[in-house]
């Protein structure tokens, strides 16, 4: 008969590893996804929506973020291999998109045009769904950086089905918590930014757009550097 103390020690070790894997996923993804830092940009891209549409859109972005990160975690590496793509190539392409979006935000007017401010918009569910995925989910919320991290997390486990299931569950729970953070920050972005006032919000949006531009440049540089290293190594 197996010693119950050994069984308890094994359960404790498994629980500790699960918590460590969960915290690793959160610590790796949350700073890159950075929903609080992206909230001003999100709000600037959705200033034509009413409160109900904001709530619906925040929910859609959170769900899209969860599905995109989960797909990257579970099958991202296999998809890239199937198309013969590498993570650095994804970083370069995604970084360029991030830079383009950030540059647009830096140069947009501080206030939306009068026709946009005064009109009553009746966006269909299809319109909201399209905007929720691009550009609000990808690349604003889940960009090439977070996708590459999720792919790395999915490949970072020891061999064996038990290890695959164990770490996949922990990382999936981490993605759930990150997606909840996305929903909360985007859903209440107006309330959060209202405390800054119009001038403070405009400054925060510009600063966030500039930081987003820098992040895009950094992503492109990381991908290009990896491609150059592989070229020299070959």
C-alpha positions as CSV (number, residue, x, y, z in Angstrom):
1,X,0.0,0.0,0.0
2,X,1.3,3.4,-0.9
3,X,2.4,5.7,1.9
4,X,-0.3,8.5,2.3
5,X,2.4,10.9,3.2
6,X,4.1,10.4,-0.2
7,X,0.7,10.9,-1.9
8,X,0.1,14.1,0.0
9,X,3.6,15.3,-0.9
10,X,3.0,14.6,-4.6
11,X,-0.3,16.5,-4.5
12,X,1.4,19.4,-2.8
13,X,4.1,19.4,-5.4
14,X,1.6,19.3,-8.3
15,X,-0.4,22.1,-6.8
16,X,2.8,24.2,-6.4
17,X,3.8,23.6,-10.0
18,X,0.3,24.5,-11.1
19,X,0.4,27.8,-9.2
20,X,3.9,28.5,-10.5
21,X,2.8,27.8,-14.1
22,X,-0.3,30.0,-13.6
23,X,1.7,32.9,-12.2
24,X,4.3,32.5,-15.0
25,X,1.5,32.9,-17.6
26,X,0.1,36.0,-15.9
27,X,3.5,37.6,-15.4
28,X,4.5,36.9,-19.0
29,X,1.3,38.0,-20.7
30,X,-0.2,40.8,-18.6
31,X,2.7,43.4,-18.9
32,X,2.7,42.9,-22.7
33,X,-1.1,42.9,-23.2
34,X,-1.1,45.9,-20.7
35,X,-4.9,46.6,-20.8
36,X,-4.7,49.6,-18.5
37,X,-2.0,51.2,-20.7
38,X,-4.1,50.4,-23.9
39,X,-7.3,51.8,-22.4
40,X,-6.7,55.4,-23.6
41,X,-6.0,54.2,-27.1
42,X,-9.0,51.9,-27.0
43,X,-11.2,54.8,-25.9
44,X,-9.8,57.1,-28.7
45,X,-10.7,54.4,-31.3
46,X,-14.2,54.1,-29.9
47,X,-15.3,57.7,-29.1
48,X,-18.3,57.4,-31.4
49,X,-20.0,54.6,-29.3
50,X,-22.6,55.0,-26.5
51,X,-22.3,53.3,-23.1
52,X,-24.2,50.1,-24.2
53,X,-22.0,49.7,-27.2
54,X,-18.9,50.2,-25.1
55,X,-19.9,47.4,-22.8
56,X,-20.7,45.1,-25.7
57,X,-17.4,45.9,-27.5
58,X,-15.3,45.5,-24.3
59,X,-16.9,42.0,-23.8
60,X,-16.2,41.1,-27.5
61,X,-12.6,42.3,-27.3
62,X,-12.0,40.3,-24.0
63,X,-13.5,37.1,-25.6
64,X,-11.4,37.6,-28.8
65,X,-8.3,38.2,-26.8
66,X,-8.9,35.0,-24.8
67,X,-9.5,32.9,-28.0
68,X,-6.5,34.4,-29.8
69,X,-4.1,33.8,-26.9
70,X,-5.5,30.3,-26.3
71,X,-5.1,29.4,-30.0
72,X,-1.5,30.8,-29.9
73,X,-0.8,28.8,-26.8
74,X,-2.2,25.5,-28.0
75,X,-1.6,25.4,-31.8
76,X,0.4,28.6,-32.6
77,X,3.7,26.8,-33.1
78,X,2.1,24.1,-35.4
79,X,0.4,26.8,-37.5
80,X,3.6,28.6,-38.1
81,X,5.4,25.4,-39.0
82,X,2.6,24.5,-41.4
83,X,3.0,27.8,-43.3
84,X,6.8,27.8,-43.0
85,X,6.8,31.0,-40.9
86,X,8.9,31.9,-38.0
87,X,8.1,34.0,-34.9
88,X,10.5,36.8,-36.0
89,X,8.6,37.2,-39.3
90,X,5.3,37.5,-37.3
91,X,7.0,40.1,-35.1
92,X,8.2,42.2,-38.0
93,X,4.8,42.1,-39.8
94,X,2.8,42.7,-36.6
95,X,5.2,45.5,-35.4
96,X,4.7,47.4,-38.6
97,X,0.9,47.2,-38.1
98,X,1.3,48.5,-34.5
99,X,3.5,51.4,-35.7
100,X,0.9,52.3,-38.4
101,X,-1.9,52.4,-35.8
102,X,0.1,54.4,-33.3
103,X,1.2,56.9,-35.9
104,X,-2.5,57.4,-36.9
105,X,-3.4,58.0,-33.3
106,X,-0.6,60.5,-32.8
107,X,-1.8,62.6,-35.7
108,X,-5.6,62.4,-35.2
109,X,-7.5,65.5,-34.0
110,X,-7.9,65.9,-30.2
111,X,-11.6,65.8,-30.6
112,X,-13.7,63.8,-33.1
113,X,-15.3,65.7,-36.0
114,X,-18.6,67.4,-35.2
115,X,-20.4,65.0,-37.5
116,X,-19.2,62.1,-35.5
117,X,-19.8,63.7,-32.1
118,X,-23.4,64.8,-32.9
119,X,-24.6,61.8,-35.0
120,X,-26.5,59.0,-33.4
121,X,-24.8,55.8,-34.5
122,X,-26.7,52.6,-34.9
123,X,-23.9,50.1,-35.4
124,X,-25.0,46.6,-36.3
125,X,-23.6,43.6,-34.5
126,X,-21.5,42.9,-37.5
127,X,-19.9,46.3,-37.4
128,X,-19.1,45.9,-33.7
129,X,-17.8,42.4,-34.3
130,X,-15.5,43.6,-37.1
131,X,-14.1,46.5,-35.1
132,X,-13.8,44.3,-32.0
133,X,-11.3,42.0,-33.8
134,X,-9.4,44.6,-35.8
135,X,-7.8,46.7,-34.7
136,X,-9.0,46.6,-31.0
137,X,-8.2,42.9,-30.3
138,X,-5.4,42.6,-32.8
139,X,-2.9,44.3,-32.8
140,X,-3.9,46.8,-30.0
141,X,-4.6,44.3,-27.2
142,X,-3.1,41.0,-28.5
143,X,-0.2,41.9,-30.7
144,X,2.8,40.0,-32.0
145,X,4.6,40.3,-28.7
146,X,1.9,38.6,-26.7
147,X,1.3,36.0,-29.4
148,X,4.9,35.1,-29.5
149,X,4.9,34.8,-25.7
150,X,1.8,32.6,-25.8
151,X,3.5,30.4,-28.4
152,X,6.6,30.1,-26.2
153,X,4.5,29.2,-23.2
154,X,2.8,26.5,-25.2
155,X,6.1,25.0,-26.1
156,X,7.6,25.3,-22.7
157,X,6.8,22.0,-21.0
158,X,8.4,18.7,-20.6
159,X,7.5,15.7,-22.7
160,X,4.4,13.6,-21.9
161,X,0.6,13.9,-22.1
162,X,0.3,14.6,-18.4
163,X,2.7,17.5,-18.5
164,X,0.9,18.9,-21.6
165,X,-2.5,18.8,-19.9
166,X,-1.1,20.1,-16.6
167,X,0.6,23.1,-18.0
168,X,-2.1,23.8,-20.6
169,X,-4.7,24.1,-17.9
170,X,-2.6,26.4,-15.8
171,X,-1.7,28.6,-18.7
172,X,-5.3,28.6,-19.9
173,X,-6.5,29.9,-16.5
174,X,-3.8,32.6,-16.7
175,X,-5.2,33.7,-20.0
176,X,-8.7,33.8,-18.5
177,X,-7.5,36.1,-15.8
178,X,-5.7,38.4,-18.3
179,X,-8.8,38.5,-20.5
180,X,-10.9,39.5,-17.4
181,X,-8.4,42.3,-16.8
182,X,-8.9,43.4,-20.5
183,X,-12.6,43.5,-20.0
184,X,-12.5,45.5,-16.8
185,X,-10.0,48.1,-18.1
186,X,-11.8,48.6,-21.4
187,X,-15.4,48.5,-20.0
188,X,-14.6,51.2,-17.4
189,X,-12.1,53.1,-19.5
190,X,-14.3,56.2,-19.6
191,X,-14.8,56.2,-15.9
192,X,-11.0,55.8,-15.3
193,X,-10.0,58.5,-17.8
194,X,-12.8,60.9,-16.7
195,X,-10.7,61.5,-13.6
196,X,-8.0,63.0,-15.8
197,X,-10.3,65.5,-17.4
198,X,-10.2,66.5,-21.2
199,X,-6.7,67.9,-21.2
200,X,-5.3,65.1,-19.1
201,X,-7.0,62.5,-21.3
202,X,-5.7,64.1,-24.5
203,X,-2.2,64.0,-23.1
204,X,-2.5,60.5,-21.9
205,X,-3.8,59.3,-25.3
206,X,-0.8,61.0,-27.0
207,X,1.6,59.5,-24.6
208,X,0.0,56.1,-24.9
209,X,0.1,56.4,-28.7
210,X,3.8,57.3,-28.6
211,X,4.6,54.4,-26.2
212,X,2.6,52.1,-28.6
213,X,4.7,53.4,-31.5
214,X,7.9,52.7,-29.5
215,X,6.6,49.2,-28.7
216,X,5.9,48.6,-32.4
217,X,9.4,49.7,-33.3
218,X,10.8,47.4,-30.6
219,X,8.8,44.5,-31.9
220,X,10.1,45.1,-35.5
221,X,13.6,45.4,-34.2
222,X,13.4,42.2,-32.2
223,X,12.1,40.3,-35.2
224,X,14.6,41.8,-37.6
225,X,17.5,41.1,-35.2
226,X,16.5,37.5,-34.9
227,X,16.2,37.2,-38.7
228,X,19.7,38.8,-39.2
229,X,21.2,36.4,-36.5
230,X,19.7,33.4,-38.3
231,X,21.0,34.7,-41.6
232,X,24.5,35.2,-40.3
233,X,24.4,31.8,-38.5
234,X,23.4,30.1,-41.8
